[in-house]
Amino acid sequence: MDIYEMLNTDVKINMAFGYPGSEPLQHKKISKILHESIINEGEAALQYTPATGLSYVRKTIKDYLINKGIVMNEYDELILTPGGMSSMYYTFFSILNPKDYIVVESPTFAGALDAIKFVKAKPLPINIDEDGLKVDNLEYNIKKAINDGNKVKAIYTNPTAHNPTGVIMSDDRRKQLIEIANKYDILVIEDDPYGFFVFDTDKRFTSLKTLDSEGRVIYMGTFSKILAPGLRLGYIIANKIITDAIESMITITAINPSTLSQYIAMYAIKEGVVDETIENARKVYRKKRDVLIESLEEYMPSGSEWYKPKGGLFAFVYLPKEVDTTEMLPKAIERGVAYVPGRNFFADGSGSNAMRVNFSYPSIDKLKEGIKIIGETAKEIIK
């Protein structure tokens, strides 16, 4: 059984996947919006749309993001996609050639590493700390790769409420990252599914897209976490040359993003349901984050380490070196708990003693129980 089969096993406490919690989801209001959409829009709600989405839906989303501080330049276009992972694959296929290098954080989102492998590009990992990507190491490694005759095409980053660690890149580092990208003519892919879930401040961190003066930042977002994952609706903001290329790929693969999902998203923005979902989620996830940290402190074996997540849905935990979390996973699953082993998040396959745990989905009681089981399982291995 491979890792994905294990993680899809029915377990009592699933801390593996990036599911939003059930508490913030507004299913009754979404049901009402769905009814309104079909009544108000008629046949249009059940028909095909342009490949990149309906123009007035896109404008509603664009205006919403501008109001949240995302600044776009005159050559940028916002397009809709069938979800965040679709956005990633479409983007990587559009800009990367086989053997191109793409900078990634270390650790980074496991799905991004899978997509990079799929397009036969090469990841260039750069370490992170509690302030995000180490930009001092970034320029050194880019120069070295270029001097070795390689093409560094892009930087992929999840700067706000990072997956898997929950750290947030400082604004100073964001500015330095853009300066480096400008200097070496490199595209920047800003993946921002969790940027609305910052816990300990009301400050909205400056988007890399907002700092983008040369049109090189490709900004990706999704309604999966801020409204409902079942809608399968994402969005990309990028230079029109790039969005035109992505449009061609949507046309031949999906035809168009879900028409009903587009209308639901538009009505949900206009009626305040998106903002309500975000605010409810922030409160719920902040509380769960605090319970998670308390549980880690109580139950993890001595020598374990982690960053306190500043936002998002995940924590990344390093256990003592003698614990291999891939080998430990079947034992945890037998006891009813699933997590994702850490080596899935590293381009070089390191992180054998690390794991990602999701704290947004389990109830508080299951969160405590799950961490207790993981801690007990790890301690037995150490003995």
TITI-597434 format. One line per field, with one value per residue (C-alpha): residue number from 1; residue in three letters; chain; x, y, z. Coordinates in Angstrom, 3 decimals. Each point is the difference from the previous one (the first is absolute). Layout:
REM residues N
num c(NUM; ...)
residu c(ala; ...)
chaine c(A; ...)
c1 c(X; ...)
c2 c(Y; ...)
c3 c(Z; ...)
//
This chain:
REM residues 383
num c(1; 2; 3; 4; 5; 6; 7; 8; 9; 10; 11; 12; 13; 14; 15; 16; 17; 18; 19; 20; 21; 22; 23; 24; 25; 26; 27; 28; 29; 30; 31; 32; 33; 34; 35; 36; 37; 38; 39; 40; 41; 42; 43; 44; 45; 46; 47; 48; 49; 50; 51; 52; 53; 54; 55; 56; 57; 58; 59; 60; 61; 62; 63; 64; 65; 66; 67; 68; 69; 70; 71; 72; 73; 74; 75; 76; 77; 78; 79; 80; 81; 82; 83; 84; 85; 86; 87; 88; 89; 90; 91; 92; 93; 94; 95; 96; 97; 98; 99; 100; 101; 102; 103; 104; 105; 106; 107; 108; 109; 110; 111; 112; 113; 114; 115; 116; 117; 118; 119; 120; 121; 122; 123; 124; 125; 126; 127; 128; 129; 130; 131; 132; 133; 134; 135; 136; 137; 138; 139; 140; 141; 142; 143; 144; 145; 146; 147; 148; 149; 150; 151; 152; 153; 154; 155; 156; 157; 158; 159; 160; 161; 162; 163; 164; 165; 166; 167; 168; 169; 170; 171; 172; 173; 174; 175; 176; 177; 178; 179; 180; 181; 182; 183; 184; 185; 186; 187; 188; 189; 190; 191; 192; 193; 194; 195; 196; 197; 198; 199; 200; 201; 202; 203; 204; 205; 206; 207; 208; 209; 210; 211; 212; 213; 214; 215; 216; 217; 218; 219; 220; 221; 222; 223; 224; 225; 226; 227; 228; 229; 230; 231; 232; 233; 234; 235; 236; 237; 238; 239; 240; 241; 242; 243; 244; 245; 246; 247; 248; 249; 250; 251; 252; 253; 254; 255; 256; 257; 258; 259; 260; 261; 262; 263; 264; 265; 266; 267; 268; 269; 270; 271; 272; 273; 274; 275; 276; 277; 278; 279; 280; 281; 282; 283; 284; 285; 286; 287; 288; 289; 290; 291; 292; 293; 294; 295; 296; 297; 298; 299; 300; 301; 302; 303; 304; 305; 306; 307; 308; 309; 310; 311; 312; 313; 314; 315; 316; 317; 318; 319; 320; 321; 322; 323; 324; 325; 326; 327; 328; 329; 330; 331; 332; 333; 334; 335; 336; 337; 338; 339; 340; 341; 342; 343; 344; 345; 346; 347; 348; 349; 350; 351; 352; 353; 354; 355; 356; 357; 358; 359; 360; 361; 362; 363; 364; 365; 366; 367; 368; 369; 370; 371; 372; 373; 374; 375; 376; 377; 378; 379; 380; 381; 382; 383)
residu c(met; asp; ile; tyr; glu; met; leu; asn; thr; asp; val; lys; ile; asn; met; ala; phe; gly; tyr; pro; gly; ser; glu; pro; leu; gln; his; lys; lys; ile; ser; lys; ile; leu; his; glu; ser; ile; ile; asn; glu; gly; glu; ala; ala; leu; gln; tyr; thr; pro; ala; thr; gly; leu; ser; tyr; val; arg; lys; thr; ile; lys; asp; tyr; leu; ile; asn; lys; gly; ile; val; met; asn; glu; tyr; asp; glu; leu; ile; leu; thr; pro; gly; gly; met; ser; ser; met; tyr; tyr; thr; phe; phe; ser; ile; leu; asn; pro; lys; asp; tyr; ile; val; val; glu; ser; pro; thr; phe; ala; gly; ala; leu; asp; ala; ile; lys; phe; val; lys; ala; lys; pro; leu; pro; ile; asn; ile; asp; glu; asp; gly; leu; lys; val; asp; asn; leu; glu; tyr; asn; ile; lys; lys; ala; ile; asn; asp; gly; asn; lys; val; lys; ala; ile; tyr; thr; asn; pro; thr; ala; his; asn; pro; thr; gly; val; ile; met; ser; asp; asp; arg; arg; lys; gln; leu; ile; glu; ile; ala; asn; lys; tyr; asp; ile; leu; val; ile; glu; asp; asp; pro; tyr; gly; phe; phe; val; phe; asp; thr; asp; lys; arg; phe; thr; ser; leu; lys; thr; leu; asp; ser; glu; gly; arg; val; ile; tyr; met; gly; thr; phe; ser; lys; ile; leu; ala; pro; gly; leu; arg; leu; gly; tyr; ile; ile; ala; asn; lys; ile; ile; thr; asp; ala; ile; glu; ser; met; ile; thr; ile; thr; ala; ile; asn; pro; ser; thr; leu; ser; gln; tyr; ile; ala; met; tyr; ala; ile; lys; glu; gly; val; val; asp; glu; thr; ile; glu; asn; ala; arg; lys; val; tyr; arg; lys; lys; arg; asp; val; leu; ile; glu; ser; leu; glu; glu; tyr; met; pro; ser; gly; ser; glu; trp; tyr; lys; pro; lys; gly; gly; leu; phe; ala; phe; val; tyr; leu; pro; lys; glu; val; asp; thr; thr; glu; met; leu; pro; lys; ala; ile; glu; arg; gly; val; ala; tyr; val; pro; gly; arg; asn; phe; phe; ala; asp; gly; ser; gly; ser; asn; ala; met; arg; val; asn; phe; ser; tyr; pro; ser; ile; asp; lys; leu; lys; glu; gly; ile; lys; ile; ile; gly; glu; thr; ala; lys; glu; ile; ile; lys)
chaine c(A; A; A; A; A; A; A; A; A; A; A; A; A; A; A; A; A; A; A; A; A; A; A; A; A; A; A; A; A; A; A; A; A; A; A; A; A; A; A; A; A; A; A; A; A; A; A; A; A; A; A; A; A; A; A; A; A; A; A; A; A; A; A; A; A; A; A; A; A; A; A; A; A; A; A; A; A; A; A; A; A; A; A; A; A; A; A; A; A; A; A; A; A; A; A; A; A; A; A; A; A; A; A; A; A; A; A; A; A; A; A; A; A; A; A; A; A; A; A; A; A; A; A; A; A; A; A; A; A; A; A; A; A; A; A; A; A; A; A; A; A; A; A; A; A; A; A; A; A; A; A; A; A; A; A; A; A; A; A; A; A; A; A; A; A; A; A; A; A; A; A; A; A; A; A; A; A; A; A; A; A; A; A; A; A; A; A; A; A; A; A; A; A; A; A; A; A; A; A; A; A; A; A; A; A; A; A; A; A; A; A; A; A; A; A; A; A; A; A; A; A; A; A; A; A; A; A; A; A; A; A; A; A; A; A; A; A; A; A; A; A; A; A; A; A; A; A; A; A; A; A; A; A; A; A; A; A; A; A; A; A; A; A; A; A; A; A; A; A; A; A; A; A; A; A; A; A; A; A; A; A; A; A; A; A; A; A; A; A; A; A; A; A; A; A; A; A; A; A; A; A; A; A; A; A; A; A; A; A; A; A; A; A; A; A; A; A; A; A; A; A; A; A; A; A; A; A; A; A; A; A; A; A; A; A; A; A; A; A; A; A; A; A; A; A; A; A; A; A; A; A; A; A; A; A; A; A; A; A; A; A; A; A; A; A; A; A; A; A; A; A; A; A; A; A; A; A; A; A; A; A; A; A)
c1 c(0.000; 1.514; -0.209; -3.097; -1.878; 0.868; -1.183; -3.286; -0.683; -3.082; 1.405; -1.669; 2.216; 1.177; 2.718; 1.515; -1.963; -0.570; -3.704; -1.591; -1.930; -3.726; -0.759; 0.608; -1.696; -3.265; -1.942; -3.455; 0.943; 1.722; -3.127; -2.044; 2.502; -0.117; -3.790; 0.263; 2.566; -2.174; -3.143; 1.689; 2.349; -2.275; 1.443; 3.316; 0.769; -0.167; 1.908; 3.620; 2.001; 3.187; 3.045; 1.281; -3.373; -2.820; 1.241; -2.287; 0.878; 3.674; -0.541; -1.767; 2.917; 2.558; -1.684; -0.172; 3.727; 0.905; -2.013; 2.099; 3.231; 1.008; 1.311; 0.042; 1.721; -1.491; 1.229; -1.388; -3.123; -2.031; -1.242; -1.914; 1.078; -1.462; 1.770; 3.396; 1.771; -1.234; 1.447; 3.354; 0.213; -1.211; 2.572; 2.904; -0.835; -0.248; 3.350; 2.306; 1.905; 1.634; 3.273; -0.905; 0.747; -2.666; 0.820; -2.094; -0.050; 1.431; -2.370; -2.706; -3.490; 0.229; -2.449; 2.319; 2.878; -2.252; -0.948; 3.640; 0.901; -2.924; 1.213; 3.579; 1.397; 2.554; -0.606; 2.618; -0.697; 0.710; -0.350; -2.559; -0.164; -2.688; 0.098; -0.453; 2.346; 3.627; 0.569; 3.727; 0.401; -2.341; 2.268; 3.092; -1.694; -1.521; 3.402; 1.618; -2.646; 0.366; 3.805; -0.329; -1.856; -3.547; -3.135; -1.735; -3.478; -2.125; -0.320; -2.927; -0.932; -2.831; 0.962; -3.022; -1.024; 2.404; -0.882; 1.264; 1.537; -2.464; 2.764; -0.409; 2.662; 0.950; -0.737; 3.736; 0.698; -2.889; 1.537; 3.410; -1.517; -1.580; 3.288; 1.838; -2.659; 0.256; 3.808; 0.148; -3.178; -1.801; -3.761; -1.540; -2.945; -1.782; -2.242; -2.430; -2.731; 0.416; 0.763; -3.359; 0.725; 2.571; -0.667; 1.847; -0.388; -2.557; 2.858; -0.301; 3.518; 1.094; -0.606; 2.901; -2.425; -0.470; 3.797; 0.211; 1.085; 1.085; -2.897; 1.951; -2.142; -2.634; -2.489; -2.114; -2.961; -2.988; -3.492; 0.671; 0.981; -1.945; -3.366; -0.117; 2.467; -2.800; -0.481; 3.337; 0.559; 3.362; 1.409; 3.252; 1.208; 2.852; 1.268; -2.410; 2.652; -0.003; -3.769; -0.503; 2.185; -1.914; -3.315; 0.994; 0.703; -3.324; -1.799; 1.444; -0.209; -2.998; -1.786; -0.855; -0.108; -3.323; -2.700; -2.005; 3.112; 0.732; -3.451; 0.144; 3.344; -1.278; -3.178; 1.937; 2.377; -2.799; -2.087; 2.924; 0.099; 3.665; 1.035; -2.141; 1.587; 3.497; -0.613; -1.649; 2.859; 2.641; -1.605; -0.505; 3.437; 1.782; -1.574; 0.865; 3.559; 0.378; -1.380; 2.393; 3.028; -1.072; -0.416; 3.369; 1.691; -1.718; 0.321; 2.916; 3.232; 2.866; 2.061; -2.969; -0.156; -2.487; -0.865; -3.129; -2.219; -0.730; -2.826; -1.420; -1.098; 3.183; 2.897; 3.267; 1.526; 3.553; 0.285; 3.313; 2.366; -0.528; -3.678; -0.756; -3.509; -0.583; 0.707; -2.073; -3.069; -1.497; 0.251; -1.800; -2.683; -0.564; -0.750; -2.370; 2.113; 1.365; 2.599; 2.301; 3.657; 2.462; 2.161; -2.909; 0.629; 3.715; 1.398; 3.078; -1.983; 1.200; -2.295; -0.260; -0.725; -2.591; -3.752; -2.774; -3.140; -3.213; -1.753; -2.904; -2.040; -0.070; -2.198; 1.863; -0.482; 1.287; 2.880; 1.160; -0.510; 1.797; 3.097; 0.031; -0.078; 2.780; 2.123; -0.489; 0.808; 3.212; 1.093; -0.417; 2.299; 2.636; -0.003)
c2 c(0.000; 3.388; 3.195; 1.356; -3.265; 0.120; 3.587; -0.786; -2.774; 0.660; 1.111; 1.460; 3.089; 1.255; 2.625; -0.619; 1.950; 3.738; -0.085; 3.135; -0.524; -0.628; 2.809; 3.006; -1.489; 1.817; -2.874; 1.477; 3.370; -1.643; -2.077; 3.212; 1.652; -2.990; 0.309; 3.769; -0.529; -2.390; 2.107; 3.313; -1.138; -2.569; -2.178; 1.881; -1.648; -3.414; 0.810; 0.105; 3.170; 1.415; -2.078; 2.512; 0.754; 2.506; 3.577; 1.415; -2.819; 0.683; 3.725; -0.715; -2.159; 2.506; 2.864; -2.134; -0.762; 3.626; 0.954; -2.495; 1.657; -2.002; 2.571; -0.891; 1.807; 1.014; -3.121; -2.451; -2.056; -2.055; -3.338; -2.835; -3.637; -3.326; 0.275; 0.748; -3.155; 0.626; 3.508; -1.449; -2.568; 2.473; 2.556; -2.431; -1.416; 3.515; 1.319; -2.976; -2.133; -3.322; 0.572; 3.601; 0.759; 1.328; 1.236; -1.563; 0.409; -2.835; -1.360; 0.900; -1.125; -3.666; 0.555; 2.584; -2.483; -2.543; 2.582; 0.984; -3.651; -0.459; 2.756; -1.365; 3.228; 0.029; 1.392; 2.252; -0.188; 2.942; -0.316; 1.942; 1.193; 1.675; 3.031; -2.045; -0.565; 0.812; 2.565; 0.338; -3.624; 0.593; 2.249; -2.103; -3.177; 1.686; 1.376; -3.404; -1.764; 2.572; -0.195; -3.776; 0.575; -0.552; 2.015; 1.205; 0.779; 0.633; 0.218; -1.848; 1.278; -0.225; 3.123; 0.493; -2.792; -2.360; -3.613; -2.050; 2.134; 2.871; 2.647; 3.395; 1.658; 3.422; 3.054; 0.795; -3.422; 0.376; 3.212; -1.658; -2.980; 2.292; 1.893; -3.273; -1.204; 3.306; -0.154; -3.510; 0.239; -2.808; -0.544; -0.245; -2.311; 1.188; -2.762; 1.567; -2.419; 0.865; 3.728; 0.882; -2.167; 1.958; -0.503; 2.377; 3.286; 1.737; 1.145; -1.105; -0.854; 1.629; -2.305; -0.619; 0.915; 3.416; 0.480; -1.095; 2.938; -2.039; -2.417; -3.104; -1.194; -2.655; 0.084; -3.084; -0.175; -2.233; -0.080; -3.445; 1.354; 3.300; -1.360; -3.758; -2.486; -1.818; 2.991; -0.721; 3.627; 1.739; 3.167; 1.237; 3.573; 0.352; 1.813; -0.519; -1.869; -2.677; -0.070; -0.388; -3.114; -1.353; 0.728; -2.351; -2.765; 0.481; -0.157; -3.391; -1.555; 1.359; 2.233; 2.440; 0.223; -1.122; 2.495; -0.563; 0.432; 3.317; 1.328; -1.314; 1.728; 3.282; 0.031; -1.098; 2.943; 2.493; -1.318; -0.070; -3.773; -0.233; 2.572; -1.735; -3.361; 1.488; 1.703; -3.095; -2.157; 2.310; -0.241; -3.754; -0.781; 2.343; -1.873; -3.364; 1.195; 0.880; -3.396; -1.688; 1.807; -0.859; -3.644; -0.124; 1.434; -2.577; -3.168; 0.216; -1.742; 2.086; 1.524; 0.631; 3.402; 2.067; 3.563; 1.370; 0.503; 3.680; -0.930; -2.647; -3.558; -1.893; -0.498; -1.682; -2.049; -1.348; -3.061; -1.286; -1.246; -3.691; 0.208; -0.622; 1.379; -1.997; -3.243; 1.202; 0.864; -3.552; -0.265; 3.348; -1.016; -3.262; 2.195; 2.175; 3.033; 1.156; 2.702; 0.688; -1.062; 2.854; -1.263; 0.637; 3.748; 0.054; 0.027; -1.908; -2.658; 1.123; 0.614; -3.674; 0.920; 2.695; -0.054; 2.380; 0.049; 1.773; 1.782; 1.626; -3.146; -2.087; 1.027; 1.311; -3.294; -2.024; 2.433; -0.643; -3.738; -0.163; 1.796; -2.176; -3.164; 1.290; 0.939; -3.372; -1.827; 2.012; -0.608; -3.746; 0.124; 1.958; -2.592)
c3 c(0.000; -0.991; 2.050; -1.749; 0.468; 3.692; 0.370; -1.729; 2.502; 2.102; 3.366; 3.079; 0.106; -3.400; 0.452; -3.429; -2.579; -0.353; 0.723; 1.439; 3.218; -0.214; 2.473; -2.322; -3.078; -0.768; -1.564; 0.621; -1.468; -2.960; -0.590; -0.047; -2.352; -2.341; -0.172; -0.610; -2.738; -1.980; 0.470; -0.818; -2.765; -1.604; -2.730; 0.142; 3.346; -1.698; -3.180; -1.110; 0.595; -1.533; 0.888; 2.547; 1.572; -0.348; -0.285; 2.704; 2.411; -0.606; 0.590; 3.304; 1.161; -1.259; 1.850; 3.144; -0.119; -0.709; 3.067; 1.969; -1.105; -3.078; -2.488; -3.697; -2.856; -3.330; -1.833; 2.550; -0.518; 2.469; -1.262; 1.678; 0.151; 1.225; 3.377; 1.491; -1.166; -3.540; 0.236; 1.003; -2.795; -2.638; 1.179; 0.140; -3.424; -1.433; 1.234; 0.627; -2.474; 0.891; 1.921; 0.905; 3.633; 2.337; 3.489; 2.764; 3.742; 2.071; 1.197; -2.505; -1.029; -1.021; -2.871; -1.525; -0.003; -1.735; -2.646; -0.579; -0.460; -2.383; -2.351; 0.292; 1.445; 2.822; 3.487; 1.580; 3.756; 2.322; 3.761; 2.026; 3.594; 2.111; -2.346; -3.155; -2.939; 0.788; -2.720; 0.769; -1.071; -2.941; -2.034; 0.688; -1.234; -3.054; -1.031; 0.523; -2.123; -2.794; 0.099; -0.348; -3.273; 1.237; -0.754; 3.173; -1.293; 3.089; 3.775; 1.567; 3.448; 2.514; 1.981; 2.273; 2.387; -1.702; -0.736; 1.835; 2.787; 0.565; -0.064; -1.689; -2.139; 1.347; -2.140; -0.184; -1.474; -2.440; -1.323; -0.294; -1.824; -2.599; -0.425; -0.633; -2.455; -1.885; -0.019; -1.473; -2.132; 1.825; 0.265; 3.481; 0.740; 3.134; 1.308; 2.487; 1.133; 3.687; -0.034; 1.546; 3.055; 2.017; 3.700; 2.283; -1.824; -2.191; -2.238; -3.618; -1.136; -3.243; -2.934; -2.359; -2.787; 1.638; -0.042; -3.639; -2.157; -3.032; -0.486; 0.983; 2.943; -0.671; 2.867; 0.719; 2.386; 0.635; 1.472; 1.496; 3.405; 0.084; -1.169; -0.733; -1.536; -1.831; -2.302; -1.707; -0.971; -0.072; -1.530; -1.494; -0.410; -2.476; -3.047; -2.896; -1.996; 2.707; 0.522; -3.764; 0.083; 2.997; -1.744; -2.818; 2.501; 1.792; -3.345; -0.898; 3.474; 1.926; -2.565; 2.810; 3.802; 1.492; -0.977; 3.171; 2.124; -1.692; 0.825; 3.569; 0.543; -1.446; 2.093; 3.105; -0.367; -0.564; 2.918; 2.442; 0.353; -1.013; 2.606; 2.628; -0.809; 0.228; 3.339; 1.511; -1.259; 1.470; 3.435; -0.133; -1.434; 2.436; 2.904; -1.522; -0.670; 3.677; 1.061; -2.421; 1.451; 3.557; -1.015; -1.761; 3.079; 2.202; -2.071; -2.438; 1.012; 1.335; -2.796; -2.316; -1.717; -1.981; -0.992; 1.567; -3.086; -0.595; -2.346; -2.291; 0.714; 0.868; 2.361; -0.945; 2.800; 0.213; 2.251; 1.378; -2.711; 0.786; -1.004; -3.686; -0.478; -3.202; 1.847; 2.975; -2.107; -0.202; 3.796; 0.408; -2.491; 1.898; 3.019; -2.016; -0.952; -3.373; -0.751; -2.966; 0.408; -0.344; -2.841; -2.413; 0.449; -0.819; -3.537; 1.173; 1.890; 3.428; 2.963; 0.938; 3.630; -0.829; -0.554; -0.991; 2.122; -0.929; 2.870; -1.872; -0.678; 3.208; 2.906; 3.047; 1.849; -2.958; -0.439; 3.566; -0.349; -3.344; 1.263; 3.125; -2.137; -2.278; 2.999; 1.683; -3.239; -0.462; 3.604; -0.453; -3.028; 1.927; 2.811)
//
